[in-house]
Every structure is written in structure tokens, then in C-alpha cells.
């Protein structure tokens, strides 16, 4: 028997040596059983409520690959504390023919999965309630519930028994000066984007040592995020503004705003950095900025659903730094890192209408290549023939099944006429008659189907015309959303590089659509098609077409 060990620790009461201890006692059990230790999997400081663990996922992968016969762990909750995950793990190991054994429960069966899964789920809920209760008490005493806030340092304190007291903070003088500067400049009329670019140019570290962005400064006023919305800077500690729930599909935590009645607010005057006057000035300017300016349209609710407003929104990528291109105003795209942070040297912008036109023009030229047209016609004809053949084959199968069923019915009737009747004769006859009715219904359905249309003799010309009308279709309000969604689903990114001449931009398409554009050529060379990069256009002014294409397999 090839055995493997899985070990994990997560809580503050455990430590790295906990994994060593788990491995040691599991190895002893493997030696007692006379098994061969094949591998050891572990996850350190990782919650058992999540299956997104490196060691855990590697264990499942190797189980599917048949690399061991039994998994040994200290207890079932080391593998998972989630009911659904425990059941899923047991199913996957059972399917792979792998046994699961823990030192606490013995060999795991369906009974253990049900009972222990429930107990572990209750443990997690109880742990969450106790943790929340402890944090709430800490906040009401004027201490932090967790995390490090920009402008403050953690204070290490111990009580009379020498145990660590959590939640104490003190003002960081250097960061407090930056907070004063941000509020003063914002109240004086500077935008968060301009402030962020200046701080980055001066190499001032942002929160957590990262670069400054406009969102770091303005945040979300309702959720209390961002420098400008942190009430701690006026000596007011607000807790429980947000709650976090786990998305069962992804396992990721999602924040949701709590009602204001559930917020817990505590005055902490020792942590005040700003005076009320400066705070009020910044709040007044925030209120002014939230009102639509003259001639500006109010954003609609579709933005909250992250629906792309334009055809290429979210697809354009800077070839220098890898950041997304963002709209500057509503007519031009520019590198987000250059615009918001000032950390990218790519100053090249491109008009929205121009890049859309160039990309669609490049796609049309590529799609109209003779080889690709011929490939489309050939594949369409083959698929049409398969559909027709499938219908004919199904009719033949139903006809043969009907003939066989009628023959068997005749045999049963002949036996009845001869007086050969058993306890199952009647049920068998009913079964055969039902089968005959099903065959007849199937044949009638085949007869009722519309005949397959004849292939149009000008199929290649129809294809060319449809491709030539691609831009029109994508701008037709009736089908724009669906057509654009299909196109966006085939494109991973459109990477923009500054051209050699001033104003020039070179665009490179990456994704499944690029692979389709290279399909004909790949088949000629018998090459496996992977993610493909196709250079569509070059030159912002002359719109010259690049002939060279590159295939990355």
C-alpha cells in the first residue's frame, strides 16, 4: 500500500511545528500498518474552510493520477471543515480507489462524512461568533479589531501575566504628514489622480508599501474606504461597517455593506490626526464632485453590473507595463498606470473610434483570407453532412428497433396461443408494446422534421459579405450586445505598443479568435493551435497592415 500524509495548521494557537507533529504521528501509523510512505502534503497557516490550498489541491491531483492508495491525516478537520468539501473529497478519493484514514476517526466512511462534516461546520460557526464577540469588545474599549491602517503603527503590549494585548495603535508621524498633505491638496482643488501621481513621482510609499492610485485616496464614501473617508483620522473608530460572506462558487470572500444601525462607533481622541475644519472641507469637496457637472451624463445602473460600455472596454492592454488602457474622457484610451499613478512611460493615447475601427478592419482582412474562407466553407459543408447523416442514421436505428420489437411481440403472442404463460408474460408484453409505441413516436418525429435545406451555391460569397458587414452588425442596436459579447468572449487582450513615429500605435490581438484566424495555416503545417498572437494593425496614421503573424504554442 502506497500511503501519503496530509497535515495543516491555521489558528493562532498553532505553529509551524504543528505540521511536524502531525507528520510524525501519521508516519508512525503508516509504519505500524507496514505501508510505504509515498509523499507528504501540507498547508501552513491556511484555513480549513477553504479548498484553495496548494497542498490540498496537489493531493487531489495526484489521487486522480493514481499515485497512491491511502491518505493518512491526524483528523478529518485537517483536510477540510466545510461540509460540502468533505463530501466532495470523499467522492473524489473513492472514485480514484483511494482510502481515507485519520488517527482520530479511523477509516472514513459515509457516516463519518455526514457527522463530522456537520460538527466541523458548527465548530466554524461557533468560532466565528466567539471571534466576533472578542473583536467587538476590543473595539468598544477603543482598540483596533484587526488590520493595519495607514497613518498608524502597531503597539506591542502585554498584560500583568505577560500575555499579548492586541489592538493598540499609535500615530506614525511621517505618514500623518502625508495624510495632512492629501487632505489639504484635495480641499484646495487637486484631484485624487493628480495627488497620486505627485506622490509616486516623489517615491512616497503608499499604504502597505504599494504605489498610490486615485482609488487609494478617494475610495468609496459609503463603505468608508480610502484615505478621504477614514473617520479614524478625526478620532472616531467605526467597526462593523462591512460584513464578509464567502461565494460558494469561487470560495472568495465578498464584502457587503451593513445597515448603519449595526455600526459600532467609539471615540479615540488619542488617534486623531486631522482637525474638524480640514475634514469638513474635504467632505464638502467630495459632495461637490459627486454631483454631475454641466453637460455630464449621470452614470446608469448598468455600471454596477460591470457591463462593458464600449466594444473594446477592458480588452486593451499596455505593451510596456501590462496595465489596462482606460478611457480618458469618453473618446481616448490611455495606459491606466501612466494616467493614474505616473509609473509607466507610455504616454501614447489612441482614439476610441479609431482603435475600434482599426481592430475590426484588421479582423475583416484576416477573416477574408482565401485559406480561411475555404476552411469555413469546407467545415460548414462537413457539419451539414454530419447533421443530415445523423438524421438518416437515427431513422435507420428506429426502424431496426421497431422491427425487432414487433418480432418479439409476435413470439410472445405465439407462446400465449400455445398455452405457454408464465408470471412475467403479461409484464413482458406490456414492456414490448411500450417500446413499440416509443419507436413509432420517434419515426413520426423524424417525419415531421423540416427537410434539411440545400447548400447555397454561393456559400463562400455569403461568408465574405457577412464578414464585410461585421462592423455594421456590431453597431446594430438590435444585436449589438449579443454580437459584442461573442466577440469579447473570443479575445483575451489587445496589446497596444507605441509605434516608432509620433502618434503611432501597434495593436496585437491575443486569444481564441487569434487562434481561429491562424487555423487554416496551422492545419497546413499540422501544428497544434494554442494561444495565438496576431498583429493586426501598425501605424496610427497610415493604417498599414502588417503581414507578419506570430504563433505561440
Buried (B, 14 or more C-beta within 10 A) or exposed (E): EBBBBBBBBBEEEBEEEBBEBBBEEBBEBBEEEEBEBBBBBBBBEBBBBBBEBEBBEBBBEBBEEEBBBBBBBBEBBBBBBBBEBBBBBBEBBBEBEBBBBBBEBEEBEEEBBBEBBEBBBEBBEEEEEEEEEEBBEBBEEBBBBEEEBBBBBBEEEEEEEEEEEBBBBEBBEEBBEBBBBBBBBBBEEBBBBBBBBBBBEEEBBBBEEEBBBBBBBBBEBEEBBBBBBBBBBBBBBBBBBEEEEEEEEEEEEEEEEEEEEEEBBBEBEEBBBBEEEBBEBBBEBBEEEEEEEEEEEEEEEEEEEEEBEBBBBBBBBBBBBEBBBBBBEEEBBBBBBBBBBBBBEBEBBBBBEBBBBBBBBBBBEBBEEEEBBEBBBEEBEEEBEEEEEEBEEBBEEBBEBBEBBBEBBEEBEEBEEEEEEEEEEEEBBEBBEEBBEBBEEBBEEBEEEEEEEEEEEEBBEEBBEEBEEBBEBBBEEEEEEEBBEEBBEBBBBBBBBBBEEEEBBBBBBBBBBBBBBBBBBBEEEEEEBEEBBBBBBBBBEEEEBBEEBEBEE
